[in-house]
Amino acid sequence: MPTDAPSVLAKGVAQAAPIRPTQPRRRRSPALRKAFPYLLVAPAVAYLLVITLYPGLFAIYQSLFVVKFLTWTWAGADNYTTILQDREFWAALGNTAIIGGISLCLQTAIALTLAYFAYRDPLIRGWRIVYLMPMLFMPSAVAFIWKLAFNDGRVISDLLGRLGLIEGNVDWLGSIWLSRMTLIVADVWQWTPFLFIIFVAALQGQDQEIEEAARLDGASWPKIFWNISLPMMRPVIVVAVTLRGIDITTMFTNVFVMTQGTPGGATETMSYFIYRQGFRMFNFGYASAASVLMLILTIIIAQTVVKRAFHSGKS
C-alpha cells in the first residue's frame, strides 16, 4: 500500500520536535490588581487637578494679599472684609441673581414646553443636532449678533416699527431693564437647547408601559405629562437646571461684548466685576477674594437645591 509522503514527513517532524513544558502564566499580585484601575485613570486625574485644583488654591492664596503686579503685600482677611462692604460687589451679585434667575426660569419653561410638544416626533430622534445648533456657535459671535440686532443694526427696532408696536428707534442698551432684557434674550436663545435636549432624552427614556396604562385608563396626554412624566423627570430637571444655573453665574461674554456693565452698572455680573477689578484696576488680590466668595456661594446654593430636591423626592 503506497505511503503518503507528506503525512510521513509531518509525522517525522512532529516526532523530532522537542516537547517544551508550558511555562505557568505569571499572575499579578493582589495589590497590583487593585491598583491597576487607578493607574489607568491617574493621568486624567492629575491633568484635571492641575487645571482645576491648582488655580483654585492659587486664587485662595492670592486673595490673602494686596497684589499689584509683582508686588505682594500681606493683607490677611482684609480683602474679604472690604469686599463684603463694597456696594458694587453686592450690586453685581444682585444683577447676577436677577439676570440669571429670569434667564434660567425662561429657559426651563421653554425647554419643557418644547419637550412636551416635540418628544414624540421622530425628527427629534434623527435630527437632534439641529436643535443644538445655537449651542454650537461661539458665545462671542452670539453676543455680537444680538448686539447688532438690538442696537448697532437696529434690526429689532425696525421689525417692531414695521409691526406698528413702536415708533422710532429704541436704545435697548440705554435703559436698565431693556439692557438686562437683551442679555436674557441672548442667553435664552443660545442655551435653551441644552435643557431641551436633556428633557427630551428624559421623556424618551421613561417606561412607555406606564404611559400606555394611563392612556388606557382614559388620561389625556396633558394629564399624563403633568401627573406622571413630570414627577418622574424631577431628578433630571433638578440636575440639569442646577448645572445650567452654575454656568449662568459665570456669565461674562455677553456682558463684555454687549453692555460692558452699562448703564450705571445695571448689567455688571459677578464675572464682569471680577474681570474689572483684576484686569482693569489691576487689583488681583481683591478680584481673587471676590471669585472665592462667589465660588463658596455657588457651592452652597447648588448643594442646598440638590439636597432638598432629592430629599423631598424620597419622602
Number of C-alpha atoms within 10 A of each C-alpha: 3 4 7 8 9 9 10 11 11 11 11 11 11 11 10 9 8 8 8 6 6 6 6 6 6 6 8 10 9 9 8 11 11 11 11 13 10 11 12 10 10 12 11 11 12 12 11 12 13 12 10 11 13 12 12 17 12 11 19 17 14 21 26 21 23 19 21 14 9 6 9 14 12 14 15 14 12 16 19 20 11 12 17 14 10 11 10 15 19 15 18 22 18 17 20 23 17 16 24 25 16 15 24 23 14 17 26 22 15 17 22 21 13 17 23 20 10 15 19 13 10 9 11 17 14 9 10 13 14 12 14 17 12 18 16 12 11 11 18 15 13 21 23 17 15 23 23 15 16 22 19 13 13 16 16 17 21 18 12 15 15 11 10 9 9 13 12 9 15 18 14 21 23 14 15 15 15 14 22 25 18 25 25 21 14 20 24 21 15 20 21 25 24 19 24 26 21 17 25 22 16 20 21 14 10 14 11 11 9 13 17 13 11 16 14 10 9 11 15 11 15 11 14 17 17 12 12 16 20 19 13 17 16 15 16 18 20 17 16 17 21 18 13 19 20 16 11 21 20 15 20 21 20 25 22 18 17 24 23 20 24 17 16 11 16 21 31 30 31 26 23 22 21 24 20 18 17 18 11 10 12 15 19 25 27 25 26 27 26 24 21 18 16 18 14 11 12 15 13 11 14 17 13 11 16 16 13 11 16 14 10 9 12 7 5
